[in-house]
Amino acid sequence: MESGAGKHWTEEEVKALLSVWSEKNIRKQLHGTLRNKGIFIYIAKRLQELGVCRDWKQCRAKYKNLKYEYRTVKYAHNSGDVTKTMKFFHDLDAILRYEPVTQLAAEENGRCSATETQLNTSPTTDSAQEILEDEGDFVNSTPAVLEATQIKKETIDIDDDSISTTSEDRSCTPVAKQMVETDNHIHLEEAQNHFKVITVNDSGAGKHWSDNEVRALINIWSDEKIQQMLEGATRNKEIFEEIARRLMKRGIDRDWKQCRTKYKNLKYEYRALQKENEHLGNPRRKMRFYDEVDCILRRQPLGPSGWGCESSSLLSVGDVTANTGSLSIKRKACNDEVSPVPLKKSASENTILHFQKLLTERAHTVTEGKKLLLERLCKQEEMQDLNRTQFYADPSAIKQVPAPAPAPAMAPAASDLKLGKKVNEGKTKEVYELPDIPGCVLMQSKDQITAGNAARKDRMEGKAAISNTTTSCVFQLLQESGIKTAFVRKHSDTAFIAAHCEMIPIEWVCRRIATGSFLKRNPGVKEGYKFYPPKIEMFYKDDANNDPQWSEEQIIEAKFCFAGLTIGQTEVDIMARSTQAIFEILEKAWQPQNCTLVDLKIEFGVNMLTKEIVLADVIDNDSWRLWPAGDRSQQKDKQSYRDLKEVTPEALQMVKRNFEWVSERVELLLKTKSQGRVVVLMGSPSDLSHCEKIKKACATFGIPCELRVTSAHKGPDETLRIKAEYEGDGIPTVFVAVAGRSNGLGPVMSGNTAYPVVNCPPLSAEWGTQDVWSSLRLPSGLSCPTTLSPEGAAQFAAQIFGLNNHLVWAKLRSSMLNTWISLKQADKKLRECSL
C-alpha cells in the first residue's frame, strides 16, 4: 500500500510517473542526492500538471517500490530465471539499466527499497538486507547467512530537511565469519568496512554532547518512572520534554528532539556492540557509558562507581565513526530484549582467529590517520565540560564574565558545494556565489541577534539553524502556493540556496494591528487598532538614518534600476500588492495554531536571470510579530529581545526558547488537518474529456478529485447509492454534476444531499442555448449553481474548502495575485508599444 491516502496507483498514474522519472535531469538528481524531498515535491507538481494528484511522499514510496520490484525481477533474470516479470519492466529497464542490481529482501513492515551498490561476492552466496532511508536510497548490505543476527535499527524521528548532507562514513554492521557451506571468504577490504558502528547525528543545533551532559541524561533515564513511560509509549514527545526540563534544572540546555535522538543513539550503539561481540566471540569491546546503558536496559540499578570515573573506553578498532561523525538516517524500532544468536561451528576456529588478526591489523592502519582528530575532539569536549562546570557551579559569577568578543563570520556549512566570493554580508547572514550552480547563491545564517540597527548585538548559539528552518518553511509554503520567490532549496541546517538577485533597498511592512514604531510615528492611535485592509508602509534601507519611511512617490522618483529593470509605478504597485497577499497567506496559515500575525517585514529583489521581481532575502522570527492567542504578553518574536532591559545569559535563553517555539510550529504551516475532495459525476463516458479538465484544475489547488459515471435519468438508484457512499466516510465533499442535454444529475443530487453541488454541463454549439436551462431553472428547495467552465467548477470547490484549509486558500490568494500582476504587466507592455 502506498503512503499517503492509501489509494492504489492506476496504470495511467504509473505511466505518468515513469514519464517524469525518465527525464535525464530527474534521473541525475535522484541518483546523486541523499536528501530528495525537494525532488519528489517537484515530481508531484509535474504529475499534477498531467492530471495526477499525488503528494511527494506517495511519489517517493511508489518510486522506491518500483525500483525494488524491478531489481528483484532483474536479479532473477541475471540468475537464469526468465519467468519472473512485472508490469512496466521494459520502461524501468530503460531508466535503470545502467544501475547495479542485487537481490533484495522486503522489510517487515512491507516497505522496500533498492540497493545502490553492487556486491563483489558471488550472487549464489550473498543477498542484500536493506535499511530504508527516508531521504534517499542509502543502504547497508550484509550476507544472507547472517540474517538471523541482523540488528533492527531504532526509528529516529528526524525531520526531512534536518538530515545532514555532509560527507560521512557509510558503514555496515560488523561481520567476521567464513561463509558456511561454501569455500568463499569475504574480501579483506570489504570486511574492514564492516567493522564500523553506525550511529545517528544528534538533531537540533548539532552541538556535540559532552560527557557531563550524557551522564545527566543517563541518570534521568535510569529513573524507574521514566523507563516505564518510555516502554509503554509510542508517541513519546511529552516524555522527552520532561527529560529536557530535568536537564535544564541541571544547567543543560537541550530540547526534546536532541534528548530523544541521543537516547536512541545510545540504545542503538549499545545493541550494535552486543551483536558485534556475539558474532566475533571476542571479549566485550566497549563504548562510552556501556555499563550504565547495560544496567538500564537489563533493569539493574546503577552502581555508584558509574559516575565517579569514566566507565568505558572508546572503541578500539574501526569505531572512529562513533565519535567523529554519524549518520542521520531513520531506523526501525528495535526490541528491548536482544536474544544472543550463537555462531555456527562449521568454520574452523583457527581460520576465524587468523581472519580476526588480519582484520585488526587492517583496521589499525585505517584508524591511525584519524587518531589526532579523535584526540583533538576529546580535548575540546573536556574544555567544554570544564567551562560548563565553572559557569553553572557559581551563578553569582555570571555578571563577572566579560562580554565575548564579536564572533568571526561563521564558516559556510556547505562542504559539498564549491563556494565563490562573498557577495554580501549583513548583520545576521552572509551571501556566497556558487560557481557550480549558475544564477544561484548560498545564504548562510549567523548565530547572531541584533536590535536597533545593531545598537544591541549578541551571539545566540543555535540561532542560525533556527532562522534557516523558519525561512525555509515559510518560503516553501509561499512557493508551493504560487508566490514567486528567490528560494531554491534548503541546503543544510544553517544555509539555503537561492536565486541570485539584485536587492531593492526598500523594506515593505504590512500591518494588521497598530503597535511598535507605528504608534510613535502616529500619536493618538491606540495600540491594538486594526487595519482593514492591512496597512502597507515602505522604509528605505539606510542604517545611518535609521531606515526612514518613504512614500510611493519617493521610490518612483529615485529611478532605481536593478538587473536592467527600472523600478517605476508598475513595479511599485506589484510589490505593494504582493506584500499584502504574502501577509494574508501567512496570517491565514498561523490561524489554525491560534496565533496572530501582527505585522510582517519583507524585501524584494530582481532575479538576475529572469529579470523579474521576486520575494527575496529571508523571512524568519526577526521579520514579524507573533502573538499567541492575540495576547501581546505572550509574544514569541524578536520583540522579546528588543524589550530586554538587560541582556543576561538567562534572558538570552528565554529569547532562544521563543525562537525555538516558532521554528517548531512553523513546520506545521506546511500541513493541514482539513480534508476535502471533489467527486465529478458524469452522465455519460462521452463527457470524460470535460471531466478530466475539472480534475486537472483541482490538482492545481491540491484537491483530490474522483470521476464517476452515473445517470440520474437511467439509474437514479445507483446515483443515490454513489452519493451515500461518499456521504458515509465523513470526508467533506463537493459534487460536480456533468450532464449534457437534459441535466437531471445536478438537481437530483442537490435535492438529496446536504453537500454542495455545482453544475458544469458540457454544452454543445447546436443545443447549448436550450440545454443550459435544465441547469438554471430548478424546482424550489434546490440550490446547485451552474458554471460552464471546468476550471471554474474546480475553483468553486477550492473556495469552499479554502474556508477551513489554509493551503488551498493560499493557492487561491496567490492565483488572484498572479492574475492581477499579469494584467498589470500586459498593460505596461501595451503602453510602451503605443509610446
N, C-alpha and C positions, 0 to 999 in steps of 0.2 A: 504493500500500500504506500502510495506516495505521501510525502509530508504535506502539511497544509490542510486543506479541506478534506483530503482523502478521496477526491473524485478521480475515477480511473481515467488514464490518458487515452484518448481516442487515437485512431490511426492517423487522422489528419493532423492532430496536435503533435504527434511524434514526428511526422514528416516536416512540420514547420520548425520544430526544434532542431532537427538534423540539418535543415537548410541554413539555419543561422549558424549552427555549430561548424558547418563545413567551410565557412568563410576563413580565409587564411589568417587574418588578424585575430579572429576569435580563437582559433586553434593555437596560435602562437602565445597569446596571453594565458590561456588555460594551461598550456604546457610549461610556462615559465614563471608562474607565480604560486605562492603558497596561500596568500590571503586573497580569495577570489570572490568575496561577496559583491564587490562593485561590478565585476564582470557579469555575474548572474543577474544583477539588477538590470544591467544593460540588455542582457538576453531576454529578460522578462518584458522589457519595454518593446524590444523588437517583435516579440511574439504578440504583444497587444496590437501592434500595427498590422499584424497578419490575422487579427481577429481571435487570438488565443489568449484567454485570461488566466494566467498562471503567475504566482508570485515567485520571487527569486529562490526561495527555499525549495519549492516544488520543482523548479527547473534544475537546481543543483542535484536534488535527490534522483530525478529521472536521468540526468546526465551520468551520475555515478552508477545507477542500476544498469543502464545500457552498456557502459564500459565493462562492468563486472560480467554481465551476461555474454557480451562479445568475447571477452578474453577467456571465459570458460569454454565457449564453443571453439575458439581459435586454438586453445591448448589441446582440446580433444582432437582437432584436425591434425595438429602437429604430431600427436601421439598415434595417429593412424585411424582414429575413429571418425569417419566422414559422415556417419549417420546423424550426429548431433547437429542441430541447426537452430535458428531463431529468426524472428522477423527482423527485417532491415539489416541482416548480416552484411550484405554486399555494400550497403550505404555506409555502415560503420567501418567496414574493412577499408573503404576508400579514404576514410578520415584517419583511421588509427593504424593503418598497415605498417607505418614506419616506427611505431612504438613497440617496445619489447613486451612479450607476453609470458605469463606464468599461470600455472593452475591456481585457482582461488578457492577460498572457503568462506561461506557466508557466516556472519556473526550471529550470536544467539538471538538478538532482537530482530533479525531479519534484514538489517541494513547491510549493505555490501559496498565494496569499492574495489579498485583495481590497483595492483602494484605497479610502480613506475620503474622498477629495476629488474634486470634480467639476472637470475641466479646462475652462477657459474657451475654448479654441480649438476649431476645427471637428473633429468626430469623424472626418471623412474624411482629416484630415492628422495627427492626433495619436493615439497609442496609449500605453498606460501600461506602463512597465517597473517592476517592483516589487522592493523589498527586503523579505524576510520577517523581521519582528522577532519574536523568540521570546516576548516578553511582551505583544504586542498588535498590532493591525492598523495599525501606524505605517509608512508607506511614502513613497518618493520617486518622482516621475514624471519621465520625460524623453521628448521626442518620438521617434517610432519611427524617423525617418530617422537618428538618432544611435545606433541600437542597436549598430552595429559598434564604436563608441567607448565603449560603457558600461564603466565601471570596475568590475571584480569586487572585492567587498568582502572584507576579512580576516575570518576567523572568530574572534571574540573570545569566549573561554570564560568568560563572567561568570555567576556563579550566578544562578538565577532570582530570588532575593529580594534580590540586591545591586544591582539596576538602579535608578538614580536616578529619582525621580518629580518632581523639581523642574522648574520651567518652563525650557525650553531652546529654542534656535533649532533649528527643524526645516527643514533646507535641502536643496538638491539640488546635483548636480554641475553645474558651470557650462556654459552653452550660449550661444554668440554666433554665430548663423548664420541666414541667411534661409532660409525653408523652400523647398526645391527643388521645382520643377515646379508651384508654386502662387504666388499673389500674397499669401498670408497671411504676416504677420510676428508674432513673439512680442510680446505686450504688454510695455511698458516695466516696469510694476510687477511682472509675472511674471518678466521676465528678471532684474530686480535680485535677486530671491530666489534665482535660480540661482547667483549669484556668491558662494557661500559654500562653505567647506570643511568637510565633516563629519568630526569626529574622535570619539574614544571616550574616555569618562571613565576616569581611572586607577582601577582597582579597589583594594580594600583600605581603608585608613583614609581615603582621599580626599585625602591630603596632596599639595599641588602639588609637581611635580618641579622642583627648581632647576636652573640651567644647569650647575653643577658635577656634580650627580647625573646629568644626561643625558650630559655629556661622559664620565663614568666608564663609564656603560652602553655608549655607542657604542665606547669604547676596548676594552672586553671583547668586544663584538660583533664588532669587526674582527679578533679572533684567528681565524686560519685554521681551527683545530680546532673552535672554536665554530660558525663558519659551516658547516663540513661536517656537524656534528651536526644543526644546525637544518634544513639542506636535506634530510637523509636520514631525518628522524624525523617520524612522525605524532603520536605521544604524546611530548610534549617537556617534561613536568613536571620530570624529573630534570635536563634541561639548564638550565632556568631556576632550579632550586635551586642548581646550581653557579654560575650567574651571580650569584645573590643572595649566595652565600658569598663570592665575589670582591669584591662591592660592600661587604660587611661588613668585609672586611680593609682597605678604604679608608675605613672610618668611615661608611659609608652604610647605613642600616638600611631595607631594602626586602625584602618577602617575594617568593616566586617568582611569585605571581599578579600583583603590581604590575609586576614586571620584564617578564613576558610581555605584559601589556596595553600598557605603554609601548612595547615593541618593535613591537607590531602597530600602535599609533597612528602611530609614526614611519614605518613602511612604507606605511601607508595614506595618510597626508598627503603623502608623497613622490610616490606614484603618482597621487594626485588632482591634484597640481600639474603633473605631467608631462602628463596628459591635457588639463588646462585650457590649458596653454601651446600644445599642439599644435592645439587647437580654435581658439584666438584668434589664433594666429600672432604673438603678442607676443614681445618678448624675455623670457627666462626670469624669471618672478617667483618670489621665493624664500621660504623658510621658515627657521626657526631650524635650524641644522645640516644644511642641504640638501646642501652639498658633501660632508660626511662620510658621510651616508647614501648619497649618489650613488656615492661611491668604493667603499663596501662592496657595494652591490647590483650595481655594474658590475665588481666584482672588481679594483679598483685600490687600491694602497697608499695609506694616509692620509698626506697631507703634513704636515710638522712645523708649518706655519703654521696648520693646522687647529685647534690647541689654544692658540695664542698669543693669539688675539683672537676676537671674535665673527665667525663665518664667514658668517653670513647674517642678513639683516634680517627684521623682521616683515613679514608680507604687507601690501601697501599698500592693497588695495582689497577691501572686503567680506569680510575674513577675521577679523573680530572673534571669531568662534566658536572660532578656533584657539587663543586664549589665555583667553577668558573663560568658556567652557563647552563641553562636548562631550557627544555623545550616547552613552548606554550601550546600544548595540544589537549583536546578534550579526551578524557579516558573513561572507560566504563567502570561503574562501581564494582568494587571487589567485596567478596565475602569477608566477614570479620574473622572467621577461623580459617587458617591455612593448613591444609592437610598435606603432610610430608609425603612425597612420592619417591620411593626408593629407586635407585638406578638399577638397570638391568645388568646382570653379571656376565653377559656373554663376551664382552670385551675383556682382554687380559689386563690385569692390574698394572703390569709393567708398562704396557703401551700407554695407559692413561697417565701414569706418573711421568713418563717421558714427554708426553704431549703437554702436561701442565708445566714442566720445566721449560720447554721451548717457549711456551706462551708467556710465562713470567718474564723470561729474558727479553722477548719481543716487546712486551708491554712496558718494561722498564726503559727500553730505548725510546719508546714513543713519549713517555711521560717526562723524560729528562728535560726536554725543551721547555716544558711548562712549569718546571719546579720554581723558577724565580717568580713567575707570575703568581703562583699559589702563595709563596712566602709574602709577596707584596700585599696580596689581598688579606692575608691573615693579620699583617701589621696594621693595615687600615682598619680592620674590624676591631682590633684591640684598642686603637686610638679612639674609635667611635664609642666603644664601651666606656673608656676612661672619661671622655668628655661628658657622656650622658650621665655617668655616675656622679661626677662632680657637680653637674648642673642641677640634678634633682635632689642631691643629698643636702644642699643648703639653699632653700628657696630665698633666703634673705640676700643671697649673693647675686640675685638676678639683676637688680638695678646696677650692680657694680660691674657687670660685664660690659666692656667697651663696645661701642657700636661697631659692627663689622664693616670692613672696607667694602666699597662698591664691588659687587661680584663681576668677574670678567664675563664677556659675552659667552653665552652657552654654546658649546660645540654642537654643530648640527647633528641631529640623530638620524643621519641619512647615510649610513655606512655603505649601503648598496647603491648609492647614487653618486655620480660624479658631479661635484659642485663647481660652479663657475664663480665669478667675482660676486662680492656682496653688493647688491643693487641698492639697498636701503636698510636703515636701522632706526627703529623707533624706541619708545620707552619700554615696550613690552614684547617686541618681536624683531626678528631680522629677516631679510629677504635675500635669497641667493638665486643666481641664474642656474639653469640646468642645461648644460651643453648637449646632453643626450636626448633631451625632450624639448625640441624647438618650440618656442612660444609659451613655455611654462617656467614657473619659478617655484622655489621651496619657501614656504612661510614657516619659520622656526620661532616658536614661542619662548619666552623667558620666564624664569621663576621670579618675577618682579611685579610689584603692585605699586601704583602711583596715584596721586590725587593732586588737584590744584596745579595742573601743568608741571608735574614733577616737583612741586614745592615740598610735598611729602613723598618719600620713596623708601620702600622696604623690600627686602628679599623674603619671599614666601615659598618655602620649599614645596614642590608639587604643583604650583600654580600653572606652570607651562602645560602639564598634562591635562589639568582640569580645564583650562581655557581652550586647548586644542579639541578636547572631547566636545565641549559645548559648541564651539564654532562648527565643527564637522557635522554634528547632528542638525543644527539649525540650517546650515547651507544645504544639507541633504534633503531636509523637509521642503525647503523653498524650491530647490532644483526639481524634485520629483513633482512638485505642484505645477511647475511650468515657468517659474521665475528665472530669468537669465542671470546667472551668477558666474563669477570667476573660478569657483571651486571646481576642482577636478576629482580629487580623492584624498582620503586620509592616508598619510604615508607612515607615520609612526606615532608613538604616544604623545610626542610634543611637536609634530610638524605635519603640514599637509601641502599637497601640490595644488597650485592654482595657475590659471592662465595669466600670462604676463600682461599687465595693464598699466597705462599711464593714469595715475590717480588724479581725480578732480579735487582741488583743495577746498572742498565745501563739506561740512558736516550737516547732514539732514536729520532733524529731530522731529519726531511725531509724538504728540502728547494726547492722552485721553483724560488725564487728571492733572490739574494745576498743582505743582509742587516745585521744590528746589529753586533754581535760579529764576524761573518764570515769575515767582512771587516777588523777587527782588526787583525785577525789571518792570513789573506791573503792580505797583502798590494799590491796595484796595481790593484786589482779588483774593478771596479766601482759599486756603489750601483745601483741596477736595473738589473744587469746581470742575465739572465735567464738560468736555468739548464734544459737540455733535455737529458735524463730523470731527474726527481727530484734527488737532491743530498742527500745522506744519511750520517749522522755523528753520532758517539757514544760518550757519555760522562759518565765517571764513577762517581757515586754519592758519593762525598766526600766534604762536606762543608768546612772542614779545608783547603783543597787545591783548593777551587773554582771549583769543578767538572771538573777535567782535561779531555781532549779529549783522547779517546782510539781508537786503531785500532782493526780490527777483530782478529788479531793475539794475541793481549794482552788479549782479552776476552777469547779466546780459552785456552791460556796458564794459565789463572787464575784458570782453572779447577773448576769453580763454580759447586756446587751441591745443588739443592733446591727440597724439597719434594721427594727426591730419584732420581731426574732426573739430570744427569750430562750435563752441557752446553758445547757441542762440536761444530764441524763445521756445522753439520746438523741443530742444534738448532739456531746457529747464522744466518745461511742462511734463516731459516724460519722467524726469527724476522725481518731481513733486508727486505725480500720480502713482509712480512705483513705490515711493516711500509710504504713502497711505495704504496701498494694497499689502505691502510687506508687513506693516504694523498690524493690519486687521487679520492677516493669516496667522501671525504668531499670537495675537491676542486670543483668537478663537482656539488655537492649539493648546494654550495654557488653561483655558476654562474648565476642561474635564478634570483637571487636578486642583480645582478650586483656588486658582492662583491668578491674581490680577496683574496684567501687564500695564504698568502705569505710563511709561514712555519708552522711546527707543531712539538710539543714535546710530546712523549708518553712513557709509560712504560709497560713492560710485567711482568707476574708472572706465577708461576706453580700452577695450581689448585691442592689443597691438596687431593681431592677425585679422580679426573680423571688422575692426573699426566701428564697433557698436558699443553703446553704453551698457554696462553690466554692474550688478551689485558686487562689490569687491571688499578688500580689507578683511575684517573679522567681525563676527557678532558673538560676543561672549558675555560673561557676567559683568564686565565693565561697560557694556553697551546699553543696558536697560535698567529699569527699576521694576522689581518683582515684589508684590505684597501678597503673601498667602492669606486667603480669605478676605482680601481687600484691606487688611489691617497693616498700617504703616509700621507699627511697633514690631511686627514680625518680619521686617524687610530682610531679604536674602541676597541683595545685590551689593555692589561696591560702595553704596552709600553707608553701609555699616562700617566700612573702613574710613570713609570721609568723616563720619561723625565721632570718631575716637578722639577723646581729649588728649590721651597719651598712648603711644604705641608701645605695648609691652608684649613679651612672648605669649602671655595668656590671651591678650586681646587679639594678637595675630592668629592664634589657634581658633578663636571664636570666628574670625573672619574666614579662615580656611574652611571651617565646618559649614559655613553658609555657602561658600563656593562649591563644596563637595555636594551639598544638598541639591544645588541647582544642576550640577553635572550628572547626578544620578537620575534626576527626574526629566532632564531634557531628552534623554533617550526615549522616554515614553511619548514624546511628541511624534515619533515616527510610527506609533501604534494606535490602534483604536479598539475599543471593546464592542463598538457598534457593528452589527451585521446587517446585511441587506442584499437583495438580489432582484433582478428583473426577469420575469418569465414572459416570453413572447409567444402568444398563441396565434397560429396562422390557420386560416380556414382551409387552405389547400397547399400541397407541396410546391405548386407553381409560384407561391409567394416567397419562396426561400431566399431569393436574392435580395428582396426588400428587407427581410428579417435579418439577414447577415449584416446589412448596413447598420441596423439598430444594435446588434451585438458588438460590432466593431466600435461604434460610438460609445457604448457602455464601457468598453475596455479602457478607453482614454480617461475615464473617471475612476477606474479601478473597481468597477461594479461587476460582479459575476452575472452572467446572462445565460439563460437556458431557452432553447427553442422547442416548442411542442406543436403537433398538428392535431387539430380537433375542429369539428364543425358544430355550431350551436343549432343549425337547422337540421342536419342529418344525424347527429348523435348527441342530443342535449344531455343525456345521462352520462356519457363519457366526459363531456365538457365539465359538468359539475363534479365528477369524480376527480378529475385532474385538479380542479380548484380546491377541493377538500384535501388533496394530497399536500399541496403547498401551504394550506392554512394550518395543517396539523403539526408541522415541525417547529412552529414558533418563530421562524426567521422572517423578519419584515420583508414584504414582497410588493412590488409594483407589477401589475399585469398590463401588458400591451397587446391590444387586440388588432390583428392584421387580417382584414377580410375585405375583399372587393365585392362588387355588385351590391347585394343587399346585406348590410352589416348587421347580423344578429348576434355576433360574438361579443362585441363590446357591451351592448345593452343587457344581454343575458348575464354576463359576468358582473356588471355593475349592480344589477338587481339582486344578486345572490351572494355578494361578499362585501365585507366592510373594508377590504383592502382597496387602495387606489387602482383605478382602471383608466387607461388612456387609449383612445382610438388612433390608429395610424394606418388608414386604408391605402392600399396601393392603387391609386386611381388610374384609369386608362384615359387616353386622349379622346376616345369616342364617347364613352358613357360617364366620364368623371363628373360632369356637372350634375347629372341625375343621381349617380350612386352616392355622392357625398351626403345627400340629405338623410340617408339611413343612419349616418353617424351624428348628424347635427340635431335632427328633430327626434327627441326622445320622450317616452311617457313620463308622467310626473313621478317623483321619487327616485329618479335615476340621475347620476351625475358622472359622466365619463367625458372629459374634454377631448377634443379632436385636434391633432396636428398632422399635417401632411408630410412633414419632413422626418425621415428616420432619425437623423441627428437630433431633431427637436424632441422626439419621444424620449431618447436617452437623456437629454438634458433635463427634461421634466422630471424623470425619475431621480436624477442626481440632485436636483433641488430639494426633493422630498427627503432623501437620505442625508443630504448635507445639513439638515437641521440638527442631527444628532451625531454626525460623523465629520470631524474636523478635517480629515484627509480629503474627503470628497468635496467639502466646502472650499478647501484651499485650491483644488483644481478648478472649481467653478470661478472663484475670485480671480485666479491667475488667467483663466481664459478671457474673462471680461477685460482685464488689463491689457493682455496681448492684442485683443481685437482693437481696443482704443489706440494702442501705440501704432499698430499697422495703419489705421486710418490717419493718424497724425502724420506719420512719415510719408504716406501717399500724398497727402495734401501739400506737404513741404516740397516733394519732388515735382508736383504739378505746378506749384507757384514758381519754382526755379526754372522749369521749362518755359513757362509763359513769359518770364522775365528775360 
